[in-house]
Amino acid sequence: CCNSREEGACCSPRGVPTGESIRDWLKSCVKSKGLEEKVRISKSGCMDLCNQGPNVMVFPDNIWLKGVQKEDLPQIAAQYINTVSH
């Protein structure tokens, strides 16, 4: 989720990585592995779980990752990106 709000709960509260920074990191990972034709990293609007954000969805597996932190990104890449074959 890349939604942001002026007030209230949001996936991008201060002190945590924003949805945009998470998306950018995952996109660079896909690009570095040459998987742009196989893996798409895109942004979404609000997923209605703002208090549990930042949120990441993995399709077509229907996996919903909540509370994603910067430290989680290498593991997410290993599990969902690195396993994609060329």
Steps between C-alpha positions, in 0.01 A plus 500: 500500500629844406215698649583793727280725711543833668334374821408171658628150446691427184732236355772763494513645852811687610791281604420203274587443136240641268307291252685691228844415640402133537370496143816668371725249680303202362501650148877543509535139616291376207699714256837384638395140438374574148148385586306804375315281246393248767442703819304822535534725801221754509334730749149499634282737689360431844443134591301589815755355742685822569577418863677181387708660225710533304323228301627295204284268288647210301303376201400249373567335838261733688757559774445810713807618692428751776732719703780471244827652616820577311667199663229273353572590137789257435290212633200608291725516194647158575160341543301667221745648247813286504293186442374624161685337211614692194 
